[in-house]
Amino acid sequence: MISSVLTNITQALNTHLNRKFQNRTNRVLLSGLVGPDGNAIIKEESALVLSIVNIEHATNRKTNSGYVRLNGGGLGQQHPPVNVNIYLLLSMLFNEKQYPEGLKWLSAAIGFFQGHPVFNRQNMSDLPPSVKKVTCEIVNLNIQDMSHFWGALGAKYQPSIIYKLRMLSIQEGDMPAELPQVDQAPETSL
């Protein structure tokens, strides 16, 4: 599901930027920046890269109790979904000769997210059926935190912005286990 949502966002961003700049080549890539060996993954000389930099368990949303009403009227027990927030890095990887051009593309991409703070079925029909909406908000880091952040990534700083995508619910589609019906409350003796 995470892959599907991010692929759809990447495609929508590419469509927006290609239309804005009358470009035919997709410049937005969904990829990590650095591989496990510490070497750069992206060899493009002019690209915007969307990378997951963190996935956190979203504990601020009330989850269901684990009980669901079945079609036959009974109750079933199912584990509640896991709700996660995705931290998405949008970074500019343009060579030094194309730096001003890269800043235009990065600005336009930021404008795309400003104009689309919510992704839902109305503006992105290819979202997975289990995703009702995804909201985007900017995450601010001060210069020191940004330095630590890029160091932890194992990459050199590039102009970038971080978005927090709220909230994806992940739940396996297993049928809930049906609970036996209780006809009477048990008698208590005092």
C-alpha positions as a Markdown table, in Angstrom:
| # | Residue | x | y | z |
|---|---|---|---|---|
| 1 | Met | 0.0 | 0.0 | 0.0 |
| 2 | Ile | 2.8 | 2.5 | 0.8 |
| 3 | Ser | 4.4 | 1.8 | -2.6 |
| 4 | Ser | 1.1 | 2.3 | -4.4 |
| 5 | Val | 0.3 | 5.7 | -2.6 |
| 6 | Leu | 3.8 | 7.0 | -3.2 |
| 7 | Thr | 3.9 | 5.9 | -6.8 |
| 8 | Asn | 0.6 | 7.7 | -7.4 |
| 9 | Ile | 1.9 | 10.9 | -5.8 |
| 10 | Thr | 5.1 | 10.7 | -7.9 |
| 11 | Gln | 3.1 | 10.2 | -11.1 |
| 12 | Ala | 0.8 | 13.2 | -10.2 |
| 13 | Leu | 3.8 | 15.4 | -9.4 |
| 14 | Asn | 5.5 | 14.4 | -12.7 |
| 15 | Thr | 2.3 | 15.2 | -14.6 |
| 16 | His | 2.0 | 18.6 | -12.9 |
| 17 | Leu | 5.7 | 19.5 | -13.5 |
| 18 | Asn | 5.7 | 18.3 | -17.1 |
| 19 | Arg | 2.6 | 20.4 | -17.9 |
| 20 | Lys | 4.1 | 23.4 | -16.1 |
| 21 | Phe | 7.5 | 23.3 | -17.8 |
| 22 | Gln | 6.3 | 21.7 | -21.1 |
| 23 | Asn | 8.7 | 18.8 | -20.4 |
| 24 | Arg | 8.4 | 15.3 | -21.8 |
| 25 | Thr | 10.8 | 13.5 | -19.5 |
| 26 | Asn | 9.8 | 12.6 | -15.9 |
| 27 | Arg | 12.2 | 14.2 | -13.6 |
| 28 | Val | 10.6 | 13.1 | -10.3 |
| 29 | Leu | 11.9 | 9.7 | -9.1 |
| 30 | Leu | 10.7 | 7.6 | -6.2 |
| 31 | Ser | 14.0 | 6.3 | -4.8 |
| 32 | Gly | 16.4 | 6.3 | -1.9 |
| 33 | Leu | 19.4 | 8.6 | -2.2 |
| 34 | Val | 22.2 | 6.3 | -0.9 |
| 35 | Gly | 22.4 | 2.5 | -1.1 |
| 36 | Pro | 23.5 | 0.2 | 1.8 |
| 37 | Asp | 27.0 | 0.4 | 0.5 |
| 38 | Gly | 27.1 | 4.2 | 1.0 |
| 39 | Asn | 27.1 | 5.0 | -2.7 |
| 40 | Ala | 24.7 | 7.3 | -4.4 |
| 41 | Ile | 21.8 | 5.5 | -6.1 |
| 42 | Ile | 20.6 | 8.2 | -8.4 |
| 43 | Lys | 22.9 | 8.9 | -11.3 |
| 44 | Glu | 20.6 | 11.4 | -13.0 |
| 45 | Glu | 22.1 | 14.9 | -13.4 |
| 46 | Ser | 18.7 | 16.7 | -13.1 |
| 47 | Ala | 16.1 | 15.0 | -10.9 |
| 48 | Leu | 13.8 | 15.6 | -8.0 |
| 49 | Val | 13.8 | 12.6 | -5.7 |
| 50 | Leu | 11.1 | 11.5 | -3.3 |
| 51 | Ser | 12.5 | 9.3 | -0.5 |
| 52 | Ile | 11.0 | 7.8 | 2.6 |
| 53 | Val | 13.1 | 8.9 | 5.5 |
| 54 | Asn | 10.9 | 7.7 | 8.3 |
| 55 | Ile | 7.8 | 5.7 | 9.1 |
| 56 | Glu | 6.2 | 6.2 | 12.5 |
| 57 | His | 3.3 | 4.6 | 14.2 |
| 58 | Ala | 0.5 | 7.1 | 14.4 |
| 59 | Thr | -0.8 | 6.8 | 17.9 |
| 60 | Asn | -3.0 | 10.0 | 17.9 |
| 61 | Arg | -5.9 | 8.3 | 16.1 |
| 62 | Lys | -8.4 | 6.3 | 17.9 |
| 63 | Thr | -8.4 | 2.8 | 16.5 |
| 64 | Asn | -11.3 | 0.5 | 16.5 |
| 65 | Ser | -11.8 | -2.0 | 19.3 |
| 66 | Gly | -11.0 | -5.0 | 17.2 |
| 67 | Tyr | -14.7 | -6.0 | 16.9 |
| 68 | Val | -16.6 | -5.7 | 13.6 |
| 69 | Arg | -20.2 | -6.3 | 12.7 |
| 70 | Leu | -20.5 | -9.3 | 10.3 |
| 71 | Asn | -22.9 | -9.5 | 7.4 |
| 72 | Gly | -24.9 | -12.1 | 9.2 |
| 73 | Gly | -25.5 | -9.8 | 12.2 |
| 74 | Gly | -23.0 | -11.3 | 14.5 |
| 75 | Leu | -19.7 | -9.9 | 15.8 |
| 76 | Gly | -16.3 | -10.8 | 14.6 |
| 77 | Gln | -12.9 | -10.2 | 16.1 |
| 78 | Gln | -10.2 | -8.6 | 14.0 |
| 79 | His | -6.9 | -7.0 | 14.9 |
| 80 | Pro | -7.2 | -3.2 | 14.5 |
| 81 | Pro | -5.3 | -1.6 | 11.6 |
| 82 | Val | -1.8 | -0.2 | 12.1 |
| 83 | Asn | -1.9 | 3.6 | 11.3 |
| 84 | Val | 1.4 | 5.1 | 10.1 |
| 85 | Asn | 2.7 | 8.4 | 9.1 |
| 86 | Ile | 5.3 | 8.6 | 6.3 |
| 87 | Tyr | 8.1 | 11.2 | 6.3 |
| 88 | Leu | 8.9 | 12.0 | 2.7 |
| 89 | Leu | 12.0 | 13.9 | 1.6 |
| 90 | Leu | 11.8 | 15.8 | -1.7 |
| 91 | Ser | 15.3 | 16.7 | -2.7 |
| 92 | Met | 16.8 | 18.5 | -5.7 |
| 93 | Leu | 19.6 | 16.6 | -7.5 |
| 94 | Phe | 20.6 | 19.0 | -10.3 |
| 95 | Asn | 24.2 | 19.5 | -11.2 |
| 96 | Glu | 25.9 | 22.8 | -10.5 |
| 97 | Lys | 25.3 | 24.1 | -14.1 |
| 98 | Gln | 21.6 | 23.4 | -13.7 |
| 99 | Tyr | 21.2 | 24.7 | -10.1 |
| 100 | Pro | 19.0 | 27.6 | -10.9 |
| 101 | Glu | 16.8 | 25.4 | -13.1 |
| 102 | Gly | 16.6 | 22.8 | -10.3 |
| 103 | Leu | 15.4 | 25.5 | -7.9 |
| 104 | Lys | 12.6 | 26.3 | -10.3 |
| 105 | Trp | 11.6 | 22.7 | -10.4 |
| 106 | Leu | 11.8 | 22.4 | -6.6 |
| 107 | Ser | 9.7 | 25.5 | -6.1 |
| 108 | Ala | 7.1 | 24.2 | -8.5 |
| 109 | Ala | 7.0 | 20.8 | -6.7 |
| 110 | Ile | 6.5 | 22.6 | -3.4 |
| 111 | Gly | 3.7 | 24.5 | -5.1 |
| 112 | Phe | 2.1 | 21.2 | -6.1 |
| 113 | Phe | 2.0 | 20.0 | -2.5 |
| 114 | Gln | 0.7 | 23.4 | -1.4 |
| 115 | Gly | -2.1 | 23.1 | -3.9 |
| 116 | His | -2.7 | 19.4 | -2.9 |
| 117 | Pro | -2.6 | 19.2 | 0.9 |
| 118 | Val | -5.0 | 16.3 | 0.7 |
| 119 | Phe | -4.9 | 13.3 | -1.6 |
| 120 | Asn | -8.3 | 11.5 | -1.9 |
| 121 | Arg | -10.5 | 9.8 | -4.5 |
| 122 | Gln | -11.6 | 13.1 | -6.0 |
| 123 | Asn | -8.1 | 14.2 | -7.0 |
| 124 | Met | -6.3 | 10.8 | -7.2 |
| 125 | Ser | -8.5 | 8.0 | -8.5 |
| 126 | Asp | -5.8 | 5.4 | -8.4 |
| 127 | Leu | -5.4 | 5.3 | -4.6 |
| 128 | Pro | -5.7 | 1.9 | -3.1 |
| 129 | Pro | -9.3 | 1.1 | -2.0 |
| 130 | Ser | -8.3 | 1.0 | 1.7 |
| 131 | Val | -7.0 | 4.6 | 1.6 |
| 132 | Lys | -9.6 | 7.2 | 2.1 |
| 133 | Lys | -7.3 | 10.2 | 2.2 |
| 134 | Val | -3.7 | 11.2 | 2.8 |
| 135 | Thr | -2.8 | 14.7 | 4.1 |
| 136 | Cys | 0.5 | 16.4 | 3.6 |
| 137 | Glu | 2.2 | 18.9 | 5.9 |
| 138 | Ile | 5.7 | 20.4 | 5.9 |
| 139 | Val | 8.1 | 19.3 | 8.6 |
| 140 | Asn | 10.6 | 22.1 | 9.7 |
| 141 | Leu | 14.1 | 21.2 | 10.8 |
| 142 | Asn | 16.6 | 23.8 | 12.1 |
| 143 | Ile | 20.0 | 24.0 | 10.5 |
| 144 | Gln | 21.7 | 21.8 | 13.2 |
| 145 | Asp | 19.0 | 19.1 | 12.9 |
| 146 | Met | 19.2 | 19.3 | 9.1 |
| 147 | Ser | 22.9 | 18.7 | 9.3 |
| 148 | His | 22.4 | 15.6 | 11.5 |
| 149 | Phe | 19.6 | 14.4 | 9.3 |
| 150 | Trp | 21.7 | 14.5 | 6.1 |
| 151 | Gly | 24.6 | 13.0 | 7.9 |
| 152 | Ala | 22.4 | 10.1 | 9.1 |
| 153 | Leu | 21.3 | 9.6 | 5.5 |
| 154 | Gly | 25.0 | 9.3 | 4.5 |
| 155 | Ala | 24.5 | 12.0 | 1.8 |
| 156 | Lys | 25.7 | 15.5 | 1.1 |
| 157 | Tyr | 23.1 | 18.2 | 1.7 |
| 158 | Gln | 20.9 | 19.1 | -1.3 |
| 159 | Pro | 18.1 | 21.7 | -1.3 |
| 160 | Ser | 15.1 | 19.8 | 0.0 |
| 161 | Ile | 11.9 | 19.8 | 2.0 |
| 162 | Ile | 10.3 | 17.1 | 4.2 |
| 163 | Tyr | 6.6 | 16.3 | 4.2 |
| 164 | Lys | 4.7 | 14.3 | 6.7 |
| 165 | Leu | 2.0 | 12.2 | 5.0 |
| 166 | Arg | -0.7 | 11.3 | 7.4 |
| 167 | Met | -2.2 | 8.7 | 7.8 |
| 168 | Leu | -2.1 | 5.3 | 6.2 |
| 169 | Ser | -4.0 | 2.4 | 7.7 |
| 170 | Ile | -2.5 | -0.9 | 7.1 |
| 171 | Gln | -4.7 | -4.0 | 7.7 |
| 172 | Glu | -4.5 | -7.4 | 6.3 |
| 173 | Gly | -7.8 | -8.5 | 4.7 |
| 174 | Asp | -8.2 | -11.7 | 6.7 |
| 175 | Met | -11.8 | -12.5 | 7.6 |
| 176 | Pro | -12.5 | -11.7 | 11.2 |
| 177 | Ala | -13.0 | -14.7 | 13.5 |
| 178 | Glu | -16.7 | -15.0 | 14.4 |
| 179 | Leu | -17.4 | -14.7 | 18.1 |
| 180 | Pro | -20.0 | -17.0 | 19.7 |
| 181 | Gln | -23.2 | -15.2 | 20.5 |
| 182 | Val | -24.1 | -14.8 | 24.1 |
| 183 | Asp | -27.8 | -15.5 | 24.7 |
| 184 | Gln | -28.0 | -14.7 | 28.4 |
| 185 | Ala | -25.8 | -13.1 | 30.9 |
| 186 | Pro | -24.4 | -15.6 | 33.4 |
| 187 | Glu | -26.1 | -15.8 | 36.7 |
| 188 | Thr | -24.1 | -14.5 | 39.6 |
| 189 | Ser | -24.4 | -15.8 | 43.1 |
| 190 | Leu | -23.8 | -13.7 | 46.1 |
